[in-house]
């Protein structure tokens, strides 16, 4: 087992090292432009629901964890590099909360990709003014959460996380509607919030 772990570490280091070797093509600043050439029309693969469940939900939960508990007080996983809990993993504790808040900030553009489908097959109009406002608000509140995480002040994190949660809920009220429980056919279709009496 130990030899397998050593081999994995060597393989990871080797692949990281090769990624840092300059290209014989010359200026590394030109590489991203060349690598992206012809990819502008690539359609998105994940649905909005998959982006939410696979990226935003786990990142958000890591940030929201810090509302009630000190991430530094969590014990590390005995094998932190294999931990499925970001808070107890190799970059755990406050670092995990910081990384997750930044991930939320940088995930915002994924919600503005044209052509991304809802789980019901509908495509959201990402040029809609309300959609843009919701995404921009979510991004701004995620950035505020990141700034609060840097303070490691529980009160600041509670306030910032609450604001982030409200930004998410504001969008969900319009785009995550299920007037009939279990019927997701209206999800991602803008409309009036459901009657919550």
PLY file of the C-alpha trace (Angstrom):
ply
format ascii 1.0
element vertex 197
property float x
property float y
property float z
element edge 196
property int vertex1
property int vertex2
end_header
0.00 0.00 0.00
2.80 2.40 0.92
4.56 1.71 -2.40
1.32 2.42 -4.27
0.96 5.78 -2.47
4.60 6.67 -3.22
4.07 5.80 -6.88
0.98 7.98 -6.99
2.84 10.91 -5.40
5.72 10.54 -7.89
3.27 10.37 -10.80
1.43 13.48 -9.58
4.68 15.41 -9.11
5.91 14.34 -12.54
2.72 15.49 -14.22
2.80 18.80 -12.33
6.41 19.31 -13.36
5.71 18.64 -17.00
2.88 21.16 -16.93
5.38 23.84 -15.90
7.89 23.19 -18.68
7.86 26.02 -21.25
6.49 25.15 -24.64
8.91 25.03 -27.54
6.34 27.20 -29.34
7.65 30.20 -27.43
5.64 32.72 -25.43
3.49 30.92 -22.79
1.14 33.91 -22.77
0.02 32.94 -26.26
-0.73 29.31 -25.32
-4.19 29.91 -23.80
-5.36 31.74 -26.92
-4.14 28.96 -29.18
-5.56 26.25 -26.92
-8.98 27.90 -26.91
-9.10 28.46 -30.65
-12.11 26.80 -32.18
-13.65 25.93 -28.79
-15.84 29.03 -28.49
-18.84 27.23 -30.00
-18.56 24.14 -27.79
-21.92 23.61 -26.10
-22.04 23.21 -22.33
-22.25 19.61 -21.15
-23.61 19.85 -17.59
-27.18 20.95 -16.88
-27.90 23.74 -14.41
-28.98 21.09 -11.91
-25.66 19.26 -12.32
-23.72 22.52 -11.86
-25.74 23.19 -8.70
-25.33 19.70 -7.24
-21.75 19.10 -8.34
-20.19 22.50 -7.76
-22.28 25.13 -5.98
-23.94 22.89 -3.38
-20.74 21.31 -1.99
-18.83 24.61 -2.10
-21.70 26.45 -0.44
-22.05 23.85 2.30
-18.36 24.18 3.13
-18.77 27.94 3.51
-22.01 27.58 5.49
-20.32 25.11 7.87
-18.26 27.99 9.28
-21.42 29.73 10.48
-21.76 27.43 13.47
-18.44 25.67 13.98
-14.76 26.54 13.87
-13.29 24.73 10.86
-9.88 24.71 12.56
-11.31 22.55 15.36
-12.10 19.65 13.02
-9.60 16.80 13.23
-7.78 15.93 10.01
-8.76 12.75 8.25
-6.15 10.00 8.91
-5.59 10.01 5.13
-6.23 13.68 4.30
-5.37 13.35 0.61
-8.15 10.76 0.23
-10.75 12.53 2.40
-14.15 13.09 0.84
-14.77 15.92 3.31
-13.04 19.10 2.14
-12.96 20.38 5.73
-10.86 17.42 6.95
-8.82 16.93 3.79
-5.33 18.00 2.88
-6.45 21.60 2.34
-8.97 21.47 5.17
-10.01 23.76 7.97
-10.17 27.46 7.18
-8.26 26.89 3.94
-11.15 24.71 2.69
-13.67 27.43 3.54
-11.55 30.07 1.83
-11.07 27.89 -1.27
-14.79 27.11 -1.40
-15.79 30.77 -1.18
-13.40 31.57 -4.04
-14.78 28.61 -5.99
-18.28 30.06 -5.60
-17.05 33.41 -6.94
-15.38 31.88 -9.96
-18.27 29.48 -10.65
-20.63 32.38 -11.33
-19.75 32.56 -15.06
-20.87 28.93 -15.41
-24.40 30.22 -14.78
-24.12 32.63 -17.71
-23.03 30.13 -20.39
-25.47 30.32 -23.32
-27.19 27.07 -24.22
-26.94 25.40 -20.81
-30.04 23.29 -20.27
-32.18 22.74 -17.26
-32.80 19.17 -16.14
-36.20 19.42 -17.87
-34.55 20.18 -21.24
-35.46 23.89 -21.28
-32.71 26.41 -21.92
-32.47 29.47 -19.68
-32.24 32.87 -21.34
-28.96 33.91 -19.72
-29.35 37.36 -21.31
-32.52 38.00 -19.24
-31.95 41.05 -17.02
-33.28 39.28 -13.91
-31.06 36.25 -14.50
-28.01 38.51 -14.88
-28.97 40.40 -11.72
-29.39 37.16 -9.73
-26.04 35.77 -10.92
-24.22 39.06 -10.28
-25.71 39.28 -6.77
-24.72 35.67 -6.02
-21.16 36.42 -7.20
-20.92 39.62 -5.12
-22.23 37.84 -2.00
-19.77 34.96 -2.59
-16.93 37.49 -2.75
-18.16 39.07 0.50
-18.21 35.60 2.08
-14.61 35.08 0.98
-13.60 38.38 2.58
-15.40 37.35 5.79
-13.62 34.00 5.80
-10.27 35.78 5.74
-11.13 37.37 9.11
-11.94 33.97 10.69
-14.48 35.96 12.72
-17.58 33.84 13.32
-19.91 36.87 13.45
-18.64 38.20 10.11
-19.07 34.77 8.52
-22.61 34.39 9.90
-23.61 37.71 8.33
-21.89 37.11 4.99
-23.17 33.53 4.73
-26.69 34.71 5.51
-26.47 37.27 2.70
-25.14 34.59 0.34
-27.96 32.24 1.29
-30.52 35.01 0.60
-28.96 35.67 -2.83
-29.34 31.98 -3.70
-32.90 31.86 -2.38
-33.94 34.96 -4.38
-33.02 33.18 -7.61
-34.48 29.85 -6.49
-37.85 31.51 -5.79
-38.12 32.43 -9.47
-36.22 29.70 -11.30
-36.56 26.64 -9.05
-40.32 26.57 -8.90
-42.27 23.39 -8.33
-45.89 24.48 -7.93
-46.72 20.78 -7.75
-44.20 19.03 -5.47
-42.02 16.69 -7.48
-42.93 18.32 -10.81
-39.76 19.97 -12.07
-41.20 20.90 -15.48
-41.23 24.61 -14.60
-37.71 24.72 -13.22
-35.48 27.27 -14.94
-38.54 28.93 -16.49
-38.95 32.40 -15.00
-42.19 33.00 -13.22
-43.85 34.29 -10.12
-42.68 32.84 -6.81
-44.99 30.09 -5.52
-47.58 31.06 -2.95
-45.96 30.19 0.40
-48.93 30.83 2.67
0 1
1 2
2 3
3 4
4 5
5 6
6 7
7 8
8 9
9 10
10 11
11 12
12 13
13 14
14 15
15 16
16 17
17 18
18 19
19 20
20 21
21 22
22 23
23 24
24 25
25 26
26 27
27 28
28 29
29 30
30 31
31 32
32 33
33 34
34 35
35 36
36 37
37 38
38 39
39 40
40 41
41 42
42 43
43 44
44 45
45 46
46 47
47 48
48 49
49 50
50 51
51 52
52 53
53 54
54 55
55 56
56 57
57 58
58 59
59 60
60 61
61 62
62 63
63 64
64 65
65 66
66 67
67 68
68 69
69 70
70 71
71 72
72 73
73 74
74 75
75 76
76 77
77 78
78 79
79 80
80 81
81 82
82 83
83 84
84 85
85 86
86 87
87 88
88 89
89 90
90 91
91 92
92 93
93 94
94 95
95 96
96 97
97 98
98 99
99 100
100 101
101 102
102 103
103 104
104 105
105 106
106 107
107 108
108 109
109 110
110 111
111 112
112 113
113 114
114 115
115 116
116 117
117 118
118 119
119 120
120 121
121 122
122 123
123 124
124 125
125 126
126 127
127 128
128 129
129 130
130 131
131 132
132 133
133 134
134 135
135 136
136 137
137 138
138 139
139 140
140 141
141 142
142 143
143 144
144 145
145 146
146 147
147 148
148 149
149 150
150 151
151 152
152 153
153 154
154 155
155 156
156 157
157 158
158 159
159 160
160 161
161 162
162 163
163 164
164 165
165 166
166 167
167 168
168 169
169 170
170 171
171 172
172 173
173 174
174 175
175 176
176 177
177 178
178 179
179 180
180 181
181 182
182 183
183 184
184 185
185 186
186 187
187 188
188 189
189 190
190 191
191 192
192 193
193 194
194 195
195 196
